[in-house]
Each structure stands twice: as C-alpha cells, then as structure tokens.
Amino acid sequence: MGWMKSGLFWRTFFLLSLLTTLSMGSWIGMLNVFQRGPQVQQTAELVVSVVTITKAALTHSAPELRRELLFELVSNEGIRIFTLEDTDKVDPPPNNPLMPEIAAAVRDKLGAQTRFSSRVNGMAGFWISFNIEDDQYWLMLERERIAGLTRVQWLGWASVVGVLSLLGAAFISSLINLPLARLTAAARVIAKGERPAPLPEKGSKEIIEANRSFNQMVEDLAQVEKDRAVILAGISHDLRTPLARMQLELEMANLSTDAREGMQSDIAQMDAIIGQFLDYAKPTEASSFVPVQVSHLLADCAQHATRLPGMQVRTDIEDDVQVLGNEIDLRRVINNVIENARRYARTPGQDYTELDFACHVRSTPQGRRAVVEIADHGPGVPEDQIAQLMKPFTRLDTARGQANGAGLGLAIVERVVSRHNAELTVRNREGGGLLVQLALPLAS
C-alpha cells in the first residue's frame, strides 16, 4: 500500500484508474454475456438464409444458366459454390468461441450432416456443405461477412479506451488537486516569511470558502506584523527612555561608588533584557534578503571576539563564501553564540574561553550550503539537555541567575536561522565543548 503514502495527485489518479479499469472489465463482461445469444442467432440465420437461397436458385434454374448464376453469386454476393469431393483437404471449423453454438443452430435447420470448415484445399473462407438431391456441394462465404470483432481488435479498442481513460484520470486528478497545490505553495511562501499572491476565489463552494479564508488569514497576519512593529517601537521608546533618565539621575546622585556601580549594573541588565526581548520578537523579512559575504562577516565577528577580555580565537574560514540573508540578523546570530560561549564555556583549568571559527562550502542533504561552525572548549552540555537550550527563557545553570539576559540567546539564534531557511545543529564537540553549526543557503 505504498501508493497511500504518495501525493494526493497520484492517489486520486490511481483510484480513478482502478475505477475505470473495473468499469471497463464489467462492461466487456456484460457485453459478452448479452451479445453472445443474439450474435449466434444472427450468424446462424445469415448462413441458413444464404445456403437456402443459393440451393433454391441452383435447383430451379435452367442447367444452361447455372454457370452464369454462379458467376453472378461470386461477383455480387461473394458466394462461391464448389462440388464436394471425397479427396478434398478439409481443415477444422474456425477457432471461434461462438462456433459450436453457430454450428448447432445451423444443423438444426439444414440437417445434421452439414459440415463446416475454415479452409478447403488451401482456400480460406467460411465453408458450409449442403446437398442437392444426391449431389454434395461446398458453399464458401467470405469471413468478413460473419466475423465479429477479433481478439486483436478487442485488444486494440480496449487499449485505446484505456489510454483515453488514463488521460482523463490524469486531467481530473490535476483539476481536483490544483486548488490544494496552490494552497500548499502559498503556505510555503508564508513559511519563508513572504506574502503570497491572493488565491483565486473561484471554483466549487468549498474551494471558494477555503481560498477566501486563507486570503483573509494572510491579511490578518500582515496586520499582526504591522501591529507588532508598532508595539515593538513603543516598548523600545517607553522602556528605554525611563532607563536613560534613571542613568542620568544616577550619574548626578550623591551615592557611594559601590551603590552607583550596583545600580548601573541593574540598569544595564534591564536594558540587555529589553534588547533580547526585542531581538526575539523582531520579524526577519525574507524580502530583505541579499547576498551576504559570510566569510567577511564571520572574520569580522571573530576579530571583535579577540578584543573581548578572556577570549582566545582561532579561525579556518574559506574565502568569498556568499549566502542569501539579512546581514544584521546573521551578525546578531554569531554574536549571540559568541556571547553565550564567553559566559558559560570557559576552558576548564584556564581563565579564558577558546573559540574556533570555521566556514566552508559543503554538500548537505539539502544541497551545497555554506556551513558555519563555532566551537568552544568548555565543559559542554549534557546530551539530554541540549534541546532545552533552544527554548526561550531557559538557562541550564540556575546559579547564573544574575547573568545579563533572559535566556533568549540561542532561542534568538534558532528563530533567525529558521527564517533564513537554514539548519541549526547544536552538539557536544569531540574533545570537550559545544559546537554550533549553521548550514546556510548559498547565494545563487
């Protein structure tokens, strides 16, 4: 039943083809059953009529006119009369499923001594014997006059009807699945962060309602994006303005150094948390994607990391690797990974954090992609908790509650990466530490 797992088009096509095949088989079977009797009767009556009329014509005609009569029968009716001799070489009757019944019906009318043959003395035709007094004759009819459709003809007609039925099934399947294919394509466009063209609101009642609902959903999502942009701008303004005022008042206040530094740290932490919320909620528009020199971007971020206190950086970056994306968001991703490593991935036994940067073009199951890897040499993460790193507001070390941030660092990474139609892999590195791998689509 593998076809059940295939696409809807092939399932519909298979079911329609199966239905057509069964219908054709039933139709041919019924035709055989109901046509057999009339065809036998019609053929038998034709043979009896021809023999009877010919016999009567020969019996009642003058002897001197019989030659002319025989010539006229051959010319106009395709009937030939031959004398039956004991030395004739006679083949069996035609190999036809109806022949036994035809022979029985003819013998009922012409007598049990009537013989049938498909070839006499090498001459093919439909041969019937008859008597005129004590003389025996052969009457030969052309096969075309009594032959129905042959097996080859039946097969030919069945093949033509079968091909037309398959073409019809393919057309009907395409027609049925076209609205669903359009809907699927539009959903994929939305998944990429783009806005699809409106679906046509025509067809059956169900298709019209589905497409109309989908178009309305697209409009609602666009409005939600606009409202979210306004809300984000309001949050940034309404929260950061009081923080800036508090920072200014703190500078002017007569406080001890420890109190001032503590309050400044709290304000900076609040500002960082707001920044993380905004970064997580900010949409990445696929329409803003352009070719980005990820080699230069990664090298620049690595150079920036070397200026941070307690950081040691090594690079292995292939030149001139371009990906399709938003440079600001990609830089945010890399910086979030660096910051996460700086906070939690200090090399055991050392007072610094080691980071390895790599960028190469490789073949992946999704095709050739730019693979960016950032690896640290820290303690790593328990295997059963790696998936938790991607969840918002999650930090594995509860003792780090005072760290600046809200546990959104890697969640922001995953959100941006998914918007870029890329793959994110997080795993423990051989030799210790955590490896973050991004497989980004190359710019065409």
CORURLIN-V89799 format. One record per residue. N is the residue number from 1. PSI is psi in whole degrees, 0 to 359 (none if undefined). NEAR is the number of other C-alpha atoms within 12 Angstrom. Layout:
# CORURLIN-V89799
[[N;PSI;NEAR] [N;PSI;NEAR]]
This chain:
# CORURLIN-V89799
[[1;35;7] [2;332;9] [3;335;14] [4;338;14] [5;356;10] [6;183;13] [7;162;17] [8;326;23] [9;312;26] [10;326;25] [11;315;23] [12;316;26] [13;316;29] [14;315;27] [15;318;21] [16;319;26] [17;318;27] [18;317;19] [19;318;18] [20;317;24] [21;314;23] [22;321;16] [23;317;18] [24;317;21] [25;316;17] [26;320;14] [27;315;16] [28;318;20] [29;315;14] [30;321;13] [31;319;16] [32;316;20] [33;312;15] [34;339;13] [35;339;19] [36;308;22] [37;306;18] [38;322;17] [39;319;25] [40;314;29] [41;317;25] [42;315;23] [43;316;31] [44;317;31] [45;322;25] [46;313;22] [47;314;38] [48;318;31] [49;315;19] [50;314;31] [51;315;36] [52;313;24] [53;317;21] [54;316;35] [55;317;33] [56;320;20] [57;318;24] [58;325;28] [59;320;19] [60;359;15] [61;154;17] [62;144;13] [63;322;13] [64;344;11] [65;357;15] [66;321;20] [67;317;18] [68;323;16] [69;318;26] [70;320;26] [71;320;16] [72;324;18] [73;321;25] [74;316;20] [75;315;12] [76;327;11] [77;352;20] [78;29;22] [79;131;30] [80;141;32] [81;129;33] [82;149;25] [83;134;23] [84;120;26] [85;153;15] [86;337;12] [87;1;9] [88;140;17] [89;108;16] [90;125;26] [91;162;20] [92;166;20] [93;165;26] [94;141;27] [95;81;17] [96;133;23] [97;335;19] [98;350;29] [99;315;28] [100;319;19] [101;322;21] [102;315;34] [103;317;34] [104;318;24] [105;321;26] [106;318;33] [107;329;24] [108;328;17] [109;323;22] [110;347;26] [111;153;19] [112;343;16] [113;356;17] [114;131;29] [115;156;33] [116;149;33] [117;154;31] [118;349;30] [119;127;27] [120;123;31] [121;38;20] [122;359;13] [123;119;21] [124;145;22] [125;193;30] [126;109;37] [127;134;39] [128;135;46] [129;150;41] [130;164;37] [131;142;28] [132;104;21] [133;242;11] [134;359;9] [135;142;16] [136;141;21] [137;160;29] [138;136;36] [139;124;40] [140;125;38] [141;149;35] [142;139;22] [143;329;26] [144;336;15] [145;337;20] [146;350;28] [147;136;28] [148;201;22] [149;132;21] [150;172;18] [151;322;15] [152;318;11] [153;318;13] [154;316;17] [155;320;14] [156;312;14] [157;319;17] [158;322;22] [159;316;17] [160;312;15] [161;321;21] [162;316;25] [163;315;17] [164;323;17] [165;319;26] [166;318;25] [167;319;19] [168;320;20] [169;319;28] [170;318;25] [171;314;20] [172;319;21] [173;316;27] [174;318;23] [175;321;21] [176;320;24] [177;349;23] [178;312;21] [179;321;28] [180;323;25] [181;319;21] [182;316;25] [183;319;28] [184;316;19] [185;318;20] [186;322;26] [187;322;24] [188;322;17] [189;317;22] [190;321;26] [191;333;21] [192;1;26] [193;12;27] [194;169;25] [195;121;27] [196;162;27] [197;148;19] [198;140;23] [199;143;30] [200;130;23] [201;70;21] [202;163;15] [203;211;17] [204;167;14] [205;318;11] [206;319;15] [207;319;24] [208;314;19] [209;319;18] [210;313;22] [211;323;29] [212;319;21] [213;320;19] [214;315;29] [215;321;25] [216;322;18] [217;319;21] [218;317;27] [219;317;19] [220;319;15] [221;320;20] [222;320;21] [223;322;15] [224;319;16] [225;318;22] [226;316;16] [227;322;16] [228;322;18] [229;319;20] [230;318;18] [231;317;18] [232;317;26] [233;320;21] [234;319;15] [235;313;21] [236;318;27] [237;313;18] [238;332;16] [239;319;24] [240;335;25] [241;312;18] [242;325;18] [243;318;25] [244;321;20] [245;321;15] [246;321;22] [247;317;24] [248;315;16] [249;326;17] [250;320;24] [251;327;18] [252;347;12] [253;151;14] [254;86;11] [255;161;15] [256;162;13] [257;316;13] [258;317;11] [259;318;15] [260;314;21] [261;323;16] [262;315;16] [263;323;23] [264;322;23] [265;320;20] [266;318;22] [267;318;27] [268;322;23] [269;318;22] [270;317;27] [271;321;28] [272;321;25] [273;318;26] [274;318;30] [275;320;29] [276;319;30] [277;315;26] [278;320;28] [279;321;33] [280;321;32] [281;343;25] [282;127;29] [283;149;31] [284;110;32] [285;123;27] [286;334;25] [287;343;19] [288;2;20] [289;135;26] [290;163;23] [291;129;22] [292;131;28] [293;89;28] [294;335;44] [295;312;33] [296;320;24] [297;313;35] [298;321;44] [299;322;31] [300;318;21] [301;322;35] [302;319;36] [303;321;22] [304;323;20] [305;328;32] [306;337;24] [307;351;13] [308;147;22] [309;137;17] [310;33;21] [311;135;29] [312;129;30] [313;137;32] [314;144;25] [315;147;28] [316;82;21] [317;123;28] [318;140;24] [319;151;19] [320;50;21] [321;120;31] [322;137;32] [323;165;36] [324;120;30] [325;193;36] [326;117;31] [327;321;29] [328;315;22] [329;321;34] [330;321;40] [331;323;29] [332;320;31] [333;309;40] [334;318;39] [335;324;29] [336;319;32] [337;319;43] [338;315;41] [339;321;34] [340;317;37] [341;321;38] [342;325;31] [343;320;29] [344;1;29] [345;39;35] [346;137;30] [347;127;27] [348;133;18] [349;1;11] [350;165;15] [351;27;16] [352;167;24] [353;130;34] [354;133;36] [355;137;39] [356;124;36] [357;135;37] [358;147;35] [359;120;36] [360;155;30] [361;125;28] [362;163;20] [363;128;15] [364;170;18] [365;338;10] [366;5;16] [367;189;16] [368;129;21] [369;161;29] [370;117;37] [371;114;36] [372;129;43] [373;132;38] [374;116;45] [375;141;44] [376;176;43] [377;29;33] [378;199;31] [379;349;26] [380;192;31] [381;139;28] [382;138;19] [383;323;16] [384;359;12] [385;1;18] [386;320;22] [387;332;22] [388;335;21] [389;331;32] [390;350;28] [391;141;22] [392;150;24] [393;33;22] [394;127;23] [395;131;30] [396;330;22] [397;103;18] [398;342;13] [399;350;9] [400;25;15] [401;339;15] [402;0;18] [403;148;24] [404;121;25] [405;170;33] [406;21;31] [407;31;33] [408;2;34] [409;298;39] [410;336;39] [411;321;34] [412;319;41] [413;310;41] [414;321;36] [415;315;30] [416;319;39] [417;318;37] [418;325;29] [419;335;34] [420;10;37] [421;41;30] [422;175;32] [423;134;28] [424;128;31] [425;128;28] [426;123;33] [427;163;27] [428;139;27] [429;145;25] [430;130;14] [431;0;15] [432;144;21] [433;177;30] [434;139;38] [435;126;34] [436;122;40] [437;130;33] [438;127;40] [439;103;36] [440;143;41] [441;137;34] [442;149;33] [443;129;22] [444;none;13]]
